[in-house]
Amino acid sequence: MLIGISWLFFSGKLQLINTQEVSKSFSQFINLEAADEYVIARLETNEEFITEKYNYVMGFPVGDTNVKLALVAHYKYYIKLAELTHNAKNGIVFIHVPKLYLSTPIAFEFSTVRESWSEFLFGPDGKELLDQLKKEVSGKLITKGQSQISVVYDKAAKALADNLNSYFNANGYGRYYKNIVVIFASEHSQSQRQFNYNSDFCGKESCSLKLDLGKGRIFTIQ
């Protein structure tokens, strides 16, 4: 009888052990404070960080170690609404933005993290180098995010203009302007990005005649 039960157990036909998984999570507030961070652009990139280190004996290399850490990073860029200024002239609303900020710390998908190392001869310990690289990743991501800010300005300006246009229209101000111009003072090569929202703008009064000539051309008589 005992032999028969043992055979059934090891052959997989009799299962006497149930496996139960219990997941728990705990949160502890460290800090909670108000913030003026209006996100107007997001950038997602594949990032790869590599460190290579050599060991030397009497000035001669005796081995090296290469470690690599890859992940998908999510950069967010924001403005502070309290810093915005604006003025209107000839049907154009000018929005002046002092600075475009990078939100920190940088978020990344843990499921995308890939790490590896290789040691050659008497190279340094790979695990120690990898642990050191992990400690440096947060700072490296911030540096990357700041270096890529120049490619974000176009999208950021369009997003801000679109959102402000929606706000103006929702509050009954849409007919008082034709274009919105966004200017970032922090941009290295400062430029004015203009976006059209009201092609038949005739000033404060409604147009008496409007003709669509095609190709975005509108003929109006005030």
C-alpha distance (Angstrom), angle and dihedral (degrees) to the residues before:
residue distance angle dihedral
M1 . . .
L2 3.84 . .
I3 3.79 90.1 .
G4 3.81 90.5 52.3
I5 3.81 93.7 51.2
S6 3.80 91.0 47.6
W7 3.80 90.8 52.2
L8 3.82 91.8 50.2
F9 3.82 91.4 47.9
F10 3.80 97.5 49.8
S11 3.80 93.3 40.0
G12 3.81 90.0 58.5
K13 3.79 95.6 -116.4
L14 3.79 94.7 109.5
Q15 3.79 120.4 46.0
L16 3.80 116.1 -167.6
I17 3.84 98.2 165.8
N18 3.82 124.2 73.0
T19 3.80 119.5 -161.0
Q20 3.79 118.0 -144.9
E21 3.79 124.6 -174.2
V22 3.80 120.4 -154.1
S23 3.80 120.1 -168.9
K24 3.77 122.9 -165.5
S25 3.78 134.1 176.3
F26 3.78 130.8 -167.9
S27 3.79 131.1 -163.5
Q28 3.76 128.9 -164.2
F29 3.80 121.5 -174.6
I30 3.79 111.2 -123.9
N31 3.78 99.4 170.5
L32 3.80 138.2 -11.3
E33 3.79 122.5 -172.8
A34 3.79 140.7 153.6
A35 3.80 118.4 -97.6
D36 3.79 138.9 -167.9
E37 3.81 100.0 -145.3
Y38 3.79 116.2 139.2
V39 3.81 106.2 -177.6
I40 3.82 111.9 -145.7
A41 3.82 102.2 162.6
R42 3.79 139.0 33.8
L43 3.79 128.0 -166.3
E44 3.82 125.0 -167.5
T45 3.80 119.2 -165.4
N46 3.79 141.6 167.2
E47 3.79 107.7 -118.5
E48 3.79 127.9 -165.1
F49 3.80 124.9 -174.1
I50 3.80 121.6 -167.5
T51 3.78 130.2 -173.1
E52 3.81 124.1 -173.3
K53 3.79 123.4 -173.4
Y54 3.82 133.4 179.4
N55 3.78 133.3 -153.0
Y56 3.80 119.0 -143.3
V57 3.80 134.7 -162.3
M58 3.80 116.0 -164.2
G59 3.79 88.8 -17.7
F60 3.81 95.0 -51.8
P61 3.84 122.0 112.6
V62 3.81 112.3 -116.0
G63 3.78 99.3 176.0
D64 3.78 145.8 -24.9
T65 3.79 139.8 -144.6
N66 3.79 128.8 -147.0
V67 3.82 121.6 -162.0
K68 3.81 127.3 -175.7
L69 3.79 134.2 -168.6
A70 3.81 121.9 -174.1
L71 3.82 130.4 -178.3
V72 3.81 145.3 149.5
A73 3.81 110.2 -102.8
H74 3.80 127.2 -158.6
Y75 3.80 114.3 -152.2
K76 3.80 120.7 -166.9
Y77 3.79 124.1 -164.5
Y78 3.78 122.2 -162.7
I79 3.78 144.7 175.4
K80 3.80 130.9 -144.3
L81 3.78 110.7 -116.9
A82 3.79 90.7 -154.2
E83 3.82 89.4 63.5
L84 3.82 97.0 53.6
T85 3.79 120.3 109.3
H86 3.80 128.4 -177.7
N87 3.77 143.8 -175.8
A88 3.80 134.5 -177.6
K89 3.79 128.6 -138.3
N90 3.82 131.8 167.3
G91 3.78 93.7 -12.6
I92 3.81 94.4 -47.2
V93 3.80 124.0 114.5
F94 3.81 112.6 -151.3
I95 3.81 116.1 -155.1
H96 3.80 114.4 -163.7
V97 3.82 115.8 -159.1
P98 3.82 115.4 -172.1
K99 3.79 96.1 -160.7
L100 3.79 145.7 -1.2
Y101 3.80 109.8 -140.0
L102 3.80 133.2 -155.3
S103 3.80 113.3 -129.9
T104 3.80 112.4 -129.5
P105 2.95 145.2 -119.1
I106 3.80 94.8 39.9
A107 3.79 115.1 -123.7
F108 3.81 122.0 -134.5
E109 3.80 136.1 177.0
F110 3.79 109.6 -103.5
S111 3.82 90.6 -155.6
T112 3.83 89.8 62.7
V113 3.80 95.9 54.3
R114 3.81 112.2 118.9
E115 3.79 121.5 -179.2
S116 3.78 132.6 180.0
W117 3.79 142.4 154.5
S118 3.78 139.2 -168.7
E119 3.80 128.3 -159.0
F120 3.80 124.6 -156.5
L121 3.80 119.9 -158.7
F122 3.82 108.6 -50.2
G123 3.78 97.1 -6.0
P124 3.84 122.4 149.3
D125 3.81 119.7 -79.9
G126 3.82 108.0 -75.2
K127 3.78 96.6 -150.8
E128 3.80 92.6 53.0
L129 3.79 91.1 50.3
L130 3.80 91.2 48.4
D131 3.81 91.9 49.8
Q132 3.79 89.4 50.9
L133 3.82 91.1 49.6
K134 3.81 90.4 51.9
K135 3.80 89.9 55.5
E136 3.80 90.1 52.8
V137 3.82 97.7 45.9
S138 3.82 96.6 87.5
G139 3.81 91.4 55.9
K140 3.81 92.2 43.5
L141 3.82 91.1 52.3
I142 3.80 91.3 52.0
T143 3.81 90.2 51.0
K144 3.81 90.3 49.3
G145 3.80 92.2 48.1
Q146 3.80 92.6 51.6
S147 3.80 92.3 47.2
Q148 3.82 91.2 53.4
I149 3.79 96.7 49.5
S150 3.81 92.5 101.0
V151 3.83 91.5 69.6
V152 3.81 91.2 52.8
Y153 3.81 101.4 60.0
D154 3.82 96.6 83.6
K155 3.81 94.5 52.4
A156 3.80 91.8 40.4
A157 3.81 92.8 52.5
K158 3.82 92.5 48.6
A159 3.81 92.4 47.7
L160 3.81 92.1 49.6
A161 3.81 93.1 46.9
D162 3.82 92.2 48.0
N163 3.79 92.8 49.0
L164 3.79 93.7 47.3
N165 3.79 91.1 47.3
S166 3.81 89.7 53.3
Y167 3.80 89.7 48.8
F168 3.82 93.0 48.9
N169 3.81 91.9 48.6
A170 3.79 92.9 47.5
N171 3.82 88.5 54.7
G172 3.80 96.8 45.3
Y173 3.82 99.8 -103.0
G174 3.81 98.7 108.1
R175 3.80 96.6 101.4
Y176 3.81 94.3 54.8
Y177 3.80 97.1 74.3
K178 3.78 141.8 36.6
N179 3.82 105.5 -160.7
I180 3.78 138.8 22.5
V181 3.80 118.8 -145.4
V182 3.81 120.5 -162.2
I183 3.81 120.3 -159.5
F184 3.81 123.7 -173.3
A185 3.80 110.8 -158.5
S186 3.83 91.8 -165.6
E187 3.82 94.2 58.4
H188 3.80 112.1 112.7
S189 3.80 93.7 -137.2
Q190 3.77 97.9 33.8
S191 3.79 114.1 -144.8
Q192 3.79 138.7 168.9
R193 3.80 115.6 -122.5
Q194 3.78 112.9 -158.5
F195 3.82 125.1 -162.0
N196 3.80 125.7 -171.4
Y197 3.81 119.7 -138.6
N198 3.80 105.6 156.2
S199 3.81 113.9 38.8
D200 3.82 93.6 173.4
F201 3.82 94.2 53.1
C202 3.81 111.2 149.9
G203 3.76 101.0 171.7
K204 3.77 124.6 -98.9
E205 3.81 92.8 -25.8
S206 3.81 126.8 67.3
C207 3.79 118.6 -102.7
S208 3.83 115.5 -101.1
L209 3.83 91.9 -151.2
K210 3.78 132.8 20.0
L211 3.83 126.4 -179.2
D212 3.80 125.0 -175.7
L213 3.81 106.5 -140.0
G214 3.80 93.9 -177.9
K215 3.79 131.4 -115.2
G216 3.80 90.5 67.0
R217 3.84 93.7 -57.8
I218 3.82 117.2 135.0
F219 3.82 123.3 -171.8
T220 3.81 112.2 -156.3
I221 3.79 136.4 179.1
Q222 3.77 116.3 -159.7
